[in-house]
Structures are given as C-alpha cells and as structure tokens.
C-alpha cells in the first residue's frame, strides 16, 4: 500500500539522490584510477629516458676514449691503426648521438608529469554534472 510520501514522489527523489551520489563516487574512484595509471605510464617513460641518457653518457665516454686513442695512434703510426681507431670512434659517437636523441624524445614524452587525461576527464564529468 503506497504511503503519502511515495505518492508525492519524495521517496523516489531520495533514492534517486542516493543513486546519483553512488555514481559520483564511482566516477571519482575511476578518475583516481585513471590518474594513477597515467602517472605510472609517465614514470615509465621518464625511467626509459633516464636509462637512455645514461647510455648516451657512457657511449660519449667511450667515444672520447676511442677518439683520443685514435689521436695517439695517429701520432705514433701514420697509417692503418689510426684509421681503424678513428672509424670506431666515429661509430661510437654516432651511436651516442642516437641514444641522446632517443633520451630527449622520451623526456619530452614524460613531461609534464601530470595526469592530463584524468584531469580532462574530471573536468568533463564535473561540467556534465553541473549541466
């Protein structure tokens, strides 16, 4: 038997308000999860960039070593050993340049370390709720 409150729609409004609150809570949890996943992704890209940068630094160190060895060999002998060491030094310098370019690209991809997609989704959600 319906009560007077349910006939006026008050009970329906209360359950609808509760349902809206539950949906808003679920949306907030999902947006936090999205932000966490996005930050993990950016942290991974930052780690990759850091590793590639260290690789580039090590490569540069070896490249300078080989170029100096090439210079020393070039002064000691005038022909074949010098040329071989110079070629190795130039190849190491090329690999170092490639690693450095990859590191820069990875750093650019990881910065700024903000969950941009999660922030945009939260803004769209709040605008939809207000509208």
PEZIBEL-V141535 format. One record per residue. N is the residue number from 1. PSI is psi as a letter, one per 40 degrees, with the letter a starting at -180 (999 if undefined). OMEGA is omega in radians with two decimals (* if undefined). D_FIRST is the distance of its C-alpha to the first C-alpha in Angstrom with 2 decimals. Layout:
N&PSI&OMEGA&D_FIRST + N&PSI&OMEGA&D_FIRST
//
This chain:
1&h&-3.09&0.00 + 2&i&3.10&3.83 + 3&i&-3.12&6.50 + 4&d&-3.14&9.73 + 5&d&-3.13&11.69 + 6&d&3.09&10.04 + 7&d&3.13&10.37 + 8&e&3.13&13.94 + 9&e&-3.12&14.58 + 10&d&-3.14&15.62 + 11&d&3.12&13.88 + 12&d&3.13&15.38 + 13&d&3.14&18.70 + 14&d&3.13&18.81 + 15&d&3.09&18.40 + 16&d&3.12&20.85 + 17&d&3.11&23.25 + 18&d&3.13&23.14 + 19&d&3.10&23.89 + 20&d&3.12&26.72 + 21&d&3.11&28.15 + 22&d&3.11&28.18 + 23&d&3.12&29.93 + 24&d&3.11&32.39 + 25&d&3.11&33.17 + 26&d&3.10&33.79 + 27&d&3.13&36.01 + 28&d&3.11&37.94 + 29&d&3.14&38.58 + 30&d&3.12&39.77 + 31&d&3.07&42.02 + 32&d&3.10&43.54 + 33&d&3.09&44.17 + 34&d&3.12&45.81 + 35&d&3.12&47.96 + 36&d&3.13&49.06 + 37&d&3.14&50.01 + 38&d&3.11&51.92 + 39&d&3.09&53.81 + 40&d&3.13&54.75 + 41&d&3.14&56.09 + 42&d&3.10&58.15 + 43&d&3.08&59.45 + 44&d&3.11&60.60 + 45&d&3.11&62.43 + 46&d&3.09&63.98 + 47&d&3.10&65.16 + 48&d&3.11&66.63 + 49&d&3.12&68.44 + 50&d&3.11&69.77 + 51&d&3.11&71.05 + 52&d&3.10&72.71 + 53&d&3.09&74.27 + 54&d&3.08&75.72 + 55&d&3.11&77.02 + 56&d&3.13&78.63 + 57&d&3.10&80.25 + 58&d&3.10&81.66 + 59&d&3.11&82.87 + 60&d&3.12&84.54 + 61&d&3.11&86.26 + 62&d&3.12&87.62 + 63&d&3.10&88.54 + 64&d&3.11&90.58 + 65&d&3.13&92.18 + 66&d&3.10&93.22 + 67&d&3.07&94.46 + 68&d&3.07&96.55 + 69&d&3.10&97.82 + 70&d&3.10&98.69 + 71&d&3.12&100.59 + 72&d&3.13&102.44 + 73&d&3.12&103.21 + 74&d&3.09&104.32 + 75&d&-3.10&106.74 + 76&d&3.08&108.01 + 77&i&-3.02&108.50 + 78&e&-2.98&108.60 + 79&b&-2.79&106.97 + 80&d&-3.08&104.52 + 81&d&3.12&102.70 + 82&d&-3.11&101.95 + 83&d&3.12&100.50 + 84&d&3.13&98.32 + 85&d&3.11&96.93 + 86&d&3.12&96.33 + 87&d&3.11&94.34 + 88&d&3.13&92.17 + 89&d&3.13&91.66 + 90&d&3.10&90.62 + 91&d&3.10&88.20 + 92&d&3.10&86.60 + 93&d&3.11&86.36 + 94&d&3.11&84.59 + 95&d&3.11&82.04 + 96&d&3.11&81.52 + 97&d&3.10&80.89 + 98&d&3.11&78.32 + 99&d&3.12&76.49 + 100&d&3.11&76.56 + 101&d&3.10&75.13 + 102&d&3.12&72.28 + 103&d&3.13&71.61 + 104&d&3.13&71.42 + 105&d&3.14&69.03 + 106&d&3.09&66.77 + 107&d&3.13&66.84 + 108&d&-3.14&65.93 + 109&d&-3.06&63.00 + 110&e&-3.09&61.70 + 111&i&-0.10&62.04 + 112&i&-3.08&60.30 + 113&f&3.13&58.25 + 114&i&3.08&54.94 + 115&g&-3.01&51.83 + 116&d&-3.13&52.14 + 117&d&3.14&49.59 + 118&d&3.12&46.96 + 119&d&3.13&47.70 + 120&d&3.13&47.48 + 121&d&3.11&44.16 + 122&d&3.11&42.76 + 123&d&3.12&43.96 + 124&d&3.14&42.38 + 125&d&-3.12&39.05 + 126&d&3.08&39.09 + 127&d&-3.14&40.12 + 128&d&3.13&37.30 + 129&d&3.13&34.72 + 130&d&-3.10&36.33 + 131&999&*&36.53
//
